[in-house]
């Protein structure tokens, strides 16, 4: 928990089937972790207590309807606790700071003073930007107000809830075929980057998941991974990935612990290596040669190979099959075209 005193949440008896939430904190005097039962199984209620307790530590008054800046920092604190540091925090910060500035400009003292008309005025300031950009802004604003209203038990309507999302034209996800993936891996001369490519391509890992991999995560036929939102999963090791593990170890025994990759394996460096490997493999650059394309290729090739949407969803660790369908529907359309010709 670092040097700053901070409470966290834990269902410490979950393994026994007891879902009661506890406050957890580190007692520096006793050099021990302490727990206090919140006597509730309701996650939202537990989070409200958590925010109140952490707010008390920081001298905040949590009894009143919050102002924008207070709610903004509380929202980021809670997001960091539940999802960890990373791109989500950076994205939420950049999306919501203009809203806080807008509230100051309009002289709004609390969240409940933002009307539908003012919310619409704020979103309209982004007209002319790409629909995806506007949709992302609206999504984060809705989420922020939904969270704030639950946290402080506010009874007014979410001012962003009636604003319609812009129409977004879906573009097909580019992917590499299995043969192209093999060519890219073979063209990469640095073993460390090649192995990182392989984990993304053959296990469907996001870059940050591959980058954080530890040798202790490799357990026989599975790799442990903690993905978006702190979700834990075990992903099966395919025959291709097993071969890449052996190649990377080069006859050495797999270490018991320690990081798999060095500090050299950054997102920027890995994307640069992917572009170089594509060029060396004779694969035409279409502007989309990056880390995440390995994950798209993993999913697309699963579906093209006959895996079900549910199986693909579970391997990608999407929350629902509908997310998988919406992202990879272009692959299923190709399969339908082929299938109809069999009739």
C-alpha positions in Angstrom: 0.0 0.0 0.0 3.1 2.2 -0.2 4.0 5.0 2.2 0.6 6.8 2.1 -2.0 5.4 4.4 -4.9 4.1 2.4 -7.8 1.7 2.9 -8.6 -1.0 0.4 -11.4 -3.5 -0.1 -11.2 -7.3 0.1 -13.6 -10.3 0.4 -11.1 -12.1 2.5 -13.2 -15.2 3.1 -14.4 -15.5 -0.5 -12.7 -18.9 -0.8 -15.0 -20.2 1.9 -18.1 -18.9 0.2 -18.4 -15.9 2.5 -18.8 -12.7 0.4 -18.7 -10.1 3.2 -16.5 -7.1 2.3 -13.7 -6.0 4.6 -11.6 -2.8 4.9 -7.9 -3.7 4.7 -5.0 -1.4 5.7 -1.4 -1.7 6.7 -0.5 -0.8 10.3 3.1 0.5 10.3 3.4 0.4 14.1 2.5 -3.3 14.3 4.0 -4.0 10.9 0.9 -6.0 10.1 -2.1 -5.9 7.8 -5.4 -5.1 9.5 -9.0 -5.9 8.6 -12.4 -4.6 9.6 -15.7 -6.2 8.5 -18.1 -3.8 6.7 -21.0 -6.3 7.4 -22.2 -6.1 3.8 -22.0 -8.2 0.6 -23.1 -5.2 -1.5 -20.1 -4.0 -3.6 -21.5 -0.5 -4.2 -22.2 0.0 -0.5 -18.7 -1.2 0.4 -17.2 1.2 -2.1 -19.1 4.1 -0.6 -17.7 3.3 2.8 -14.3 2.9 1.3 -14.5 6.3 -0.3 -15.7 7.9 2.9 -12.9 6.3 4.9 -10.2 7.3 2.5 -11.8 10.8 2.2 -11.6 11.2 6.0 -7.9 10.4 5.8 -7.4 13.1 3.2 -9.6 15.6 5.1 -12.5 15.5 2.7 -16.2 16.1 3.6 -18.1 13.3 2.0 -21.5 14.1 3.4 -22.5 16.8 0.9 -23.3 16.5 -2.8 -19.9 16.9 -4.4 -18.5 19.6 -6.5 -17.0 18.6 -9.9 -13.3 18.6 -8.8 -14.0 16.6 -5.7 -16.0 14.0 -7.6 -13.4 13.9 -10.4 -10.5 13.0 -8.0 -12.7 10.6 -6.0 -13.7 8.9 -9.3 -10.0 8.5 -10.4 -9.1 7.2 -6.9 -11.8 4.6 -7.1 -10.9 3.6 -10.6 -7.3 3.2 -9.7 -8.2 0.9 -6.7 -10.5 -1.3 -8.9 -8.6 -1.3 -12.2 -5.1 -0.3 -11.3 -2.9 2.4 -12.9 -2.6 2.5 -16.6 -4.3 3.7 -19.8 -7.8 3.7 -18.2 -6.8 6.4 -15.7 -5.0 8.4 -18.3 -8.0 8.3 -20.6 -10.5 9.2 -17.9 -8.4 12.1 -16.8 -8.0 13.5 -20.3 -11.8 13.1 -21.0 -13.0 14.6 -17.7 -10.7 17.5 -17.1 -12.5 19.6 -19.8 -15.8 18.9 -18.0 -14.4 20.1 -14.7 -13.2 23.3 -16.5 -16.6 23.7 -18.1 -18.3 23.5 -14.7 -16.0 26.2 -13.4 -16.7 28.3 -16.4 -20.5 28.0 -15.7 -20.1 28.6 -12.0 -21.6 25.2 -11.1 -21.1 24.3 -7.4 -22.2 20.6 -7.5 -22.9 17.8 -9.9 -26.7 18.2 -9.5 -26.5 21.7 -11.1 -25.5 20.3 -14.5 -28.7 20.2 -16.5 -29.4 18.2 -19.7 -29.1 21.5 -21.7 -25.7 22.3 -20.2 -24.5 18.7 -20.7 -25.6 18.9 -24.4 -23.8 22.2 -24.7 -20.6 20.7 -23.4 -20.8 17.7 -25.8 -21.6 20.0 -28.7 -18.3 21.8 -28.3 -16.7 18.7 -29.8 -18.7 18.8 -33.0 -16.4 18.5 -36.0 -14.3 15.8 -34.3 -14.5 12.1 -35.3 -17.6 10.3 -34.1 -15.5 7.8 -32.2 -13.9 10.7 -30.3 -17.3 12.2 -29.4 -18.7 8.8 -28.4 -15.8 8.1 -26.1 -16.2 11.5 -24.5 -19.9 10.9 -23.9 -19.3 7.4 -22.6 -16.8 8.5 -20.0 -19.1 11.4 -18.9 -22.1 9.1 -18.5 -19.9 6.6 -16.5 -18.6 9.4 -14.3 -22.1 10.7 -13.4 -23.5 7.2 -12.9 -20.7 6.4 -10.5 -21.0 9.7 -8.7 -24.8 9.4 -8.3 -24.4 5.9 -6.8 -21.6 6.9 -4.6 -23.4 9.9 -3.0 -26.9 8.4 -3.5 -28.1 11.4 -5.5 -31.6 11.2 -6.9 -31.4 13.4 -10.0 -31.2 12.2 -13.6 -27.9 11.6 -15.2 -27.7 14.7 -17.5 -25.8 12.8 -20.2 -28.2 9.9 -20.3 -30.5 11.4 -22.9 -27.7 12.6 -25.3 -27.6 10.2 -28.2 -24.3 8.6 -29.4 -23.1 9.7 -32.8 -23.4 7.2 -35.7 -20.1 5.4 -36.1 -19.2 3.5 -39.2 -17.7 0.2 -38.3 -14.4 -0.6 -39.9 -13.2 -4.2 -40.3 -10.3 -5.2 -38.0 -7.1 -6.0 -40.0 -5.5 -9.2 -39.1 -2.6 -11.5 -40.2 -3.2 -15.1 -41.3 -1.4 -17.9 -39.4 1.2 -18.0 -42.2 1.8 -14.3 -42.0 2.2 -14.5 -38.2 4.9 -17.2 -38.6 6.7 -15.1 -41.2 6.7 -12.1 -38.8 8.1 -14.2 -35.9 10.8 -15.7 -38.1 11.8 -12.2 -39.4 12.3 -11.0 -35.8 16.0 -11.5 -34.8 15.8 -10.5 -31.2 14.6 -13.5 -29.1 13.0 -11.3 -26.4 10.8 -9.5 -28.9 10.0 -12.6 -30.8 8.7 -14.3 -27.6 6.6 -11.2 -26.8 5.1 -11.4 -30.3 4.4 -15.1 -29.7 2.5 -14.6 -26.4 0.3 -12.0 -28.1 -0.2 -14.0 -31.2 -0.7 -17.5 -29.7 -2.4 -16.6 -26.4 -4.3 -13.5 -27.4 -2.6 -11.3 -24.8 -2.8 -7.6 -24.9 0.7 -6.0 -24.9 0.6 -4.9 -21.2 -0.4 -8.4 -20.2 2.5 -9.9 -22.1 4.9 -7.3 -20.9 4.1 -8.0 -17.2 4.4 -11.8 -17.6 6.4 -13.5 -14.9 7.9 -17.0 -15.0 5.7 -18.0 -12.1 2.7 -17.3 -14.3 3.5 -20.4 -16.4 1.8 -23.4 -14.8 2.0 -26.5 -17.0 -0.6 -26.2 -19.7 -1.8 -22.7 -18.6 -0.5 -19.1 -18.3 -2.0 -17.0 -15.5 -2.9 -13.4 -16.5 -4.5 -10.4 -14.9 -6.1 -8.3 -17.6 -8.3 -5.3 -17.8 -10.1 -4.4 -14.6 -7.9 -6.7 -12.6 -9.7 -9.7 -14.0 -7.7 -12.9 -13.4 -7.7 -15.8 -15.8 -5.8 -18.9 -16.9 -5.2 -19.2 -20.6 -4.3 -22.6 -22.2 -0.8 -22.9 -23.8 -1.1 -23.9 -27.4 1.3 -26.2 -29.2 2.7 -23.2 -31.1 3.3 -21.2 -28.0 4.9 -24.2 -26.3 7.3 -24.4 -29.1 8.1 -20.7 -28.8 8.7 -21.1 -25.0 11.2 -23.9 -25.7 12.9 -21.8 -28.4 13.2 -18.8 -26.1 14.6 -20.9 -23.2 17.1 -22.4 -25.7 17.6 -25.6 -23.7 17.6 -23.9 -20.3 15.2 -24.9 -17.5 12.3 -22.5 -17.0 13.0 -20.1 -14.1 10.8 -20.4 -11.1 10.3 -16.7 -10.7 11.3 -13.3 -12.1 10.1 -11.2 -15.0 10.0 -12.8 -18.4 11.0 -9.6 -20.3 13.5 -6.8 -19.6 12.8 -3.1 -19.5 13.7 -2.9 -23.2 10.4 -4.4 -24.1 8.2 -1.3 -24.1 5.1 -0.6 -26.2 7.0 1.8 -28.5 10.0 -0.5 -29.0 7.8 -3.5 -29.6 5.7 -1.7 -32.2 8.9 -0.6 -33.9 10.1 -4.2 -34.0 6.8 -5.3 -35.5 7.1 -2.8 -38.3 10.7 -3.9 -39.0 9.8 -7.6 -38.9 6.8 -7.0 -41.3 9.1 -5.3 -43.8 11.7 -8.0 -43.5 9.0 -10.7 -44.0 7.7 -8.9 -47.2 4.3 -8.2 -45.6 2.9 -4.9 -47.0 2.5 -2.2 -44.3 -1.0 -0.9 -44.2 -0.6 1.5 -41.2 -1.8 -1.1 -38.7 1.2 -3.1 -37.8 1.1 -2.9 -34.1 1.0 -5.0 -30.9 -2.8 -5.2 -30.8 -3.0 -6.7 -34.3 -1.6 -9.9 -32.9 -4.6 -10.2 -30.6 -7.0 -9.4 -33.4 -5.2 -12.0 -35.5 -5.5 -14.6 -32.7 -9.3 -14.1 -32.5 -9.9 -13.8 -36.2 -7.9 -17.0 -36.9 -9.8 -18.9 -34.2 -13.1 -18.0 -35.7 -12.0 -18.7 -39.2 -10.7 -22.0 -38.0 -14.1 -23.0 -36.7 -14.0 -22.0 -33.0 -17.3 -20.9 -31.6 -18.0 -17.3 -30.6 -18.3 -18.4 -26.9 -15.0 -20.2 -27.0 -13.3 -17.2 -28.6 -14.9 -14.9 -26.1 -13.5 -17.0 -23.2 -10.0 -17.1 -24.7 -10.1 -13.3 -25.3 -11.6 -12.8 -21.8 -14.3 -10.5 -23.1 -17.1 -10.1 -20.5 -19.9 -11.3 -23.0 -20.1 -13.1 -26.3 -21.8 -10.0 -27.7 -18.6 -8.0 -27.4 -16.8 -10.6 -29.4 -19.5 -10.7 -32.0 -19.5 -6.9 -32.4 -15.7 -6.7 -32.9 -15.3 -9.8 -35.1 -18.5 -9.9 -37.1 -16.5 -9.3 -40.3 -14.9 -12.8 -39.9 -18.3 -14.5 -39.5 -19.6 -12.7 -42.6 -16.7 -14.2 -44.6 -17.6 -17.6 -43.2 -21.2 -17.2 -44.2 -20.2 -16.3 -47.7 -18.2 -19.5 -48.0 -20.9 -21.6 -46.3 -23.7 -20.5 -48.5 -21.8 -21.9 -51.5 -21.9 -25.3 -50.0 -25.7 -25.6 -50.2 
